[in-house]
Amino acid sequence: MIAPKRKRAAHDMSVAEFIDAVGSRQSRRLRNTLLIGDALSLGAAAALVFYVGRYVKFFGALHMLLVTAVFVVAGLWVMHAQGLHLARVSAIRVVELTRITRSMALLTAVMVLYDRVTHFGMHIRQVATATALGWVLLVVFRSMYRGWLAAARSREEYCRRVVVIGADEEIRRLIELFNTHPELGVRVAGVIGERSAVAALGFGSLWLGDADDAEALVSSAHVSGVVMSTAAVCGKRLNSLIRNLQLDGVHVHISTGIAGIDSRRLRSVPLAHEPLLYVEASTLGRLQHIAKRGFDISSAMFAVVAFLPVMAVVAVAIKANDRGPVLFRQRRVGRAGAQFDVLKFRTMTVDAEQQLARLAGANERRGPLFKMIDDPRVTRIGKFLRKSSLDELPQLFNVLRGEMSLVGPRPALPAEVAAFSPELRNRESVLPGITGLWQVEARDNPSFEAYRRLDLFYVENWSITLDLLIIFGTVEQFIARLISAVRPNQSEVIGGGAVQPAIESHTS
């Protein structure tokens, strides 16, 4: 009689098998966390709206529970169809916001159609309110999830090990991208390519072997995926390599070699069954610019009225603290290189600019930008204003004066602009903004490369839609930072970033 096979414990596995098992288990845990959080968010939105809407009074609690269950299942289905449970989507805030918005719009249509077929007695107003509330709860949950995951990945948890195949400038750029954004959770376990070329790129310590032995090298490295440069591997070998790796269950990522172009402008255009990419031109006419300016003026006027009591309280607090001026004016570089005075509530001592040279050696940010977490020049009220980002409110008047926009690259100091490359000076082709893509995606990232890349990406790809998504992300972070400012012991990774630009960390 043959004894049944038993499930091996972790100590019976080889090291490679154990690593694979842990990686698979962590991936399932992250996916399940997203599913459970999304389900609870949708369920809470539906239950609250249907209860407040007296749906229970007319149809009964059991009926409401059934409708809520349908709402949750349909919501998870449309979110799954939009790829919102994939790491590559949930890792990028702007893309995630776009797809959550699209999912809730689709969910509204699905629920209205479902009601027309089943006659459950739902009103369109109730469905629209439930999906709108669902959108809010989903954004809040996803923000908390992103902050938690970023903190976990800083402790080297929930990271994916990949092997990079190729040895050219594109591979160097990709490895620098992974290193610049550790929150992506991608860790390079090795590089496959010609040894001398890999060493010339500065990655000699990561060299695993030549591309001819790539399949065996990837298998022995026990990674979840590979990233390949199409320019570094010849076409015939590239095709066989992709097929062989996929047969081995390895995830294959192909670099396009295109940088700074929004993926939404790329279209797959197969010609004679061969995959090609068509790059749509950036179509920003005069109407888009007029619409952006109109949106800036109306939104800034509304915000000034809404925050006027808050600004009055802040002004009194600053004046009472040290009797110094309430506002701080500083020359910044705007559109087309024109200089203007940016307005902020003063958060530092009156002689802060004179102390900057003495503190230059304590700069904690790489590149020409200055940042110091425990800056001794910041006043007591200034610490609260910075943590809550309330010090930025006077820049609404810069927007009304036409010197700034709500969304755009942050205005830099003339001394900083002098150190910028000609390519980075392209950021001056648009109005600087109170907030921007860098503030939403990578404000706490110390890398100057992240600052450069995201600012140039915005200049190349900006649109009203992108501006709205950045504003949504900014509001999300503003609320998180305000809570953090009121409760100092709370972790500041909630929301994953901040509204206040680090470029201004040396100013008042």
Residue pairs with C-beta under 8 A, 6 or more apart in sequence:
10 18
10 21
13 21
16 220
16 222
19 161
19 222
20 222
23 160
23 161
23 224
26 157
26 158
27 87
29 158
30 87
30 149
30 158
31 85
33 145
34 84
34 85
34 90
34 145
35 76
35 85
37 141
37 142
37 145
38 75
38 76
38 79
38 84
38 85
38 138
38 141
39 72
39 76
40 141
41 134
41 137
41 138
41 140
41 141
42 71
42 72
42 75
42 76
42 134
42 137
42 138
43 68
43 71
43 72
44 137
45 130
45 131
45 133
45 134
45 136
45 137
46 67
46 68
46 71
46 72
46 130
46 134
47 64
47 68
48 133
49 126
49 129
49 130
49 133
50 56
50 64
50 67
50 68
50 126
50 130
51 64
53 123
53 126
53 129
55 63
55 64
55 67
55 121
55 122
55 126
56 63
56 64
58 121
59 120
59 121
63 120
67 120
67 122
70 111
70 114
71 107
71 111
71 130
74 107
74 110
74 111
74 114
75 103
75 104
75 107
75 134
78 103
78 106
78 107
78 110
79 85
79 99
79 100
79 103
81 103
81 106
82 89
82 99
82 100
82 102
82 103
82 106
83 89
83 99
84 90
84 96
84 99
84 100
84 103
87 160
87 185
89 95
89 96
89 99
90 96
90 142
90 145
90 146
91 183
91 184
91 185
92 441
93 146
93 440
93 441
93 473
93 496
94 437
94 440
94 441
94 466
94 469
94 470
94 473
95 263
96 142
97 139
97 469
97 472
97 473
98 465
98 469
100 135
100 138
100 139
100 142
101 135
104 131
104 132
104 134
104 135
104 138
105 131
107 131
107 134
108 127
108 128
108 131
111 122
111 127
111 130
111 131
112 122
112 124
112 127
114 120
115 121
115 122
115 127
139 472
139 476
140 476
143 476
143 477
143 480
143 494
143 495
143 496
144 494
144 495
146 495
146 496
147 480
147 491
147 493
147 494
147 495
147 496
148 493
149 158
149 183
149 185
150 183
150 493
150 496
151 491
151 493
152 158
153 159
153 182
153 183
153 184
153 185
154 182
154 183
156 187
158 185
159 185
159 186
159 187
160 185
160 186
160 187
160 223
160 224
160 225
161 187
161 188
161 189
161 221
161 222
161 223
161 224
162 186
162 187
162 188
162 189
162 223
162 224
162 225
162 226
162 227
162 253
163 188
163 189
163 190
163 191
163 192
163 208
163 217
163 218
163 221
163 223
163 225
163 226
163 227
164 171
164 174
164 175
164 188
164 190
164 191
164 192
164 206
164 226
164 227
164 228
165 191
165 192
165 193
165 211
165 214
165 226
165 227
165 228
165 229
165 232
165 233
165 241
166 192
166 193
166 211
166 228
166 229
166 231
166 232
166 233
167 191
167 193
167 194
167 197
167 198
167 200
167 201
167 232
168 197
168 229
168 231
168 232
169 201
170 229
170 231
170 232
170 255
170 257
171 191
171 193
171 201
171 227
171 229
171 232
171 255
172 201
172 202
172 203
173 259
174 227
174 229
174 255
175 188
175 191
175 203
176 449
177 453
178 184
178 186
178 187
178 188
180 445
180 447
180 449
180 450
180 453
181 442
181 445
181 450
183 496
188 206
189 206
189 221
189 223
190 206
190 207
190 208
190 217
190 221
191 198
191 201
191 203
191 206
191 207
191 208
192 207
192 208
192 209
192 210
192 211
192 213
192 214
192 217
192 218
193 207
193 210
193 211
193 232
194 210
194 211
195 204
195 207
195 210
198 204
198 206
198 207
199 207
208 217
208 221
209 217
211 232
211 233
211 237
211 241
214 226
214 241
214 245
215 241
215 244
215 245
215 248
218 226
218 245
218 248
218 250
219 248
223 250
224 250
224 251
225 250
225 251
225 252
225 253
226 245
226 250
226 251
226 252
226 253
227 253
227 255
228 238
228 241
228 242
228 252
228 253
228 254
228 255
229 255
229 257
230 238
230 254
230 255
230 256
230 257
231 257
233 241
242 252
242 254
245 252
246 252
256 266
256 277
258 266
258 277
258 279
259 453
260 453
260 456
260 457
260 460
260 461
261 279
261 460
261 461
262 457
262 460
262 461
262 466
265 279
265 280
265 281
265 282
265 461
266 277
266 278
266 279
266 280
267 277
267 278
267 279
267 280
268 275
268 276
268 277
268 278
269 276
269 277
269 278
270 276
282 460
282 461
284 462
284 463
288 463
288 464
291 464
292 405
292 464
292 467
293 402
293 405
295 406
295 464
295 467
296 399
296 405
296 406
297 399
297 400
299 406
300 396
300 397
300 399
300 400
300 406
301 400
303 393
303 396
304 396
304 397
304 400
307 393
307 396
310 390
310 393
311 345
311 393
311 394
314 345
314 381
314 385
314 390
314 393
315 326
315 345
317 381
318 324
318 326
318 345
318 346
318 379
318 381
319 326
321 379
321 380
321 381
322 349
322 350
322 379
324 346
324 349
324 350
325 346
325 350
326 345
326 346
327 343
327 344
327 345
327 346
327 394
328 343
328 344
328 345
328 346
328 347
328 348
328 507
328 508
329 341
329 342
329 343
330 341
330 342
330 344
330 413
330 507
331 339
331 340
331 341
331 342
331 413
331 414
332 339
332 340
332 341
332 342
332 411
332 412
332 413
332 414
332 432
333 339
333 411
333 412
333 413
333 414
333 417
333 428
333 432
334 340
334 403
334 404
334 411
334 428
334 431
334 432
335 428
335 429
335 430
335 431
335 432
336 428
336 429
337 417
337 425
337 428
339 414
340 398
340 403
340 411
342 395
342 398
342 403
342 404
342 411
343 394
343 395
343 397
343 398
344 391
344 392
344 394
344 395
344 504
344 507
344 508
345 385
345 390
345 391
345 393
345 394
346 379
346 382
346 391
346 508
347 378
347 379
347 381
347 382
347 383
347 385
347 386
347 391
347 508
348 375
348 377
348 378
348 379
348 382
348 507
348 508
349 355
349 377
349 379
349 508
352 377
352 506
352 507
352 508
353 507
355 376
355 377
356 370
356 506
359 372
359 375
359 376
359 377
359 506
360 370
362 372
363 370
363 371
363 372
364 371
364 372
364 373
364 446
365 371
365 446
365 448
365 502
365 505
366 446
366 447
366 448
367 447
367 448
367 449
367 451
368 415
368 416
368 419
368 420
368 448
369 416
369 448
369 451
369 502
369 503
370 505
370 506
371 446
371 502
371 505
371 506
372 505
372 506
375 505
375 506
377 508
378 386
382 391
382 508
384 390
384 485
385 391
386 500
387 481
387 484
387 485
387 488
387 492
388 478
388 481
388 482
388 484
388 485
388 486
389 478
389 481
389 482
389 498
389 499
389 500
391 500
392 434
392 499
392 500
395 404
395 434
396 434
398 404
398 434
399 405
399 406
399 434
402 431
403 431
403 432
404 411
404 431
404 432
404 433
404 434
405 430
405 431
405 432
405 433
405 434
406 433
406 434
406 435
406 467
406 471
407 433
407 434
407 435
407 436
407 462
407 466
407 467
407 470
407 471
408 430
408 431
408 432
408 433
408 436
408 458
408 462
409 427
409 430
409 432
409 433
409 436
409 438
409 455
409 458
409 459
410 432
410 433
410 436
410 438
410 439
410 501
410 503
410 504
411 432
412 420
412 503
413 503
416 503
417 425
421 452
423 456
424 452
424 455
424 456
426 456
426 459
427 455
427 456
427 459
429 459
430 458
430 459
430 462
435 470
435 471
435 474
435 499
436 454
436 455
436 458
436 470
436 501
437 454
437 455
437 457
437 458
437 466
437 470
438 450
438 451
438 454
438 455
438 458
438 501
439 474
439 477
439 497
439 498
439 499
439 500
439 501
440 470
440 473
440 474
440 477
440 497
441 450
441 454
441 497
442 450
442 451
442 454
442 497
443 497
443 498
443 499
443 500
443 501
443 502
444 496
444 497
444 498
444 502
445 451
451 503
458 466
473 497
474 499
476 495
477 495
477 496
477 497
477 498
477 499
478 499
479 495
480 494
480 495
481 492
481 495
481 498
481 499
481 500
483 490
483 494
484 490
484 491
484 492
484 494
492 498
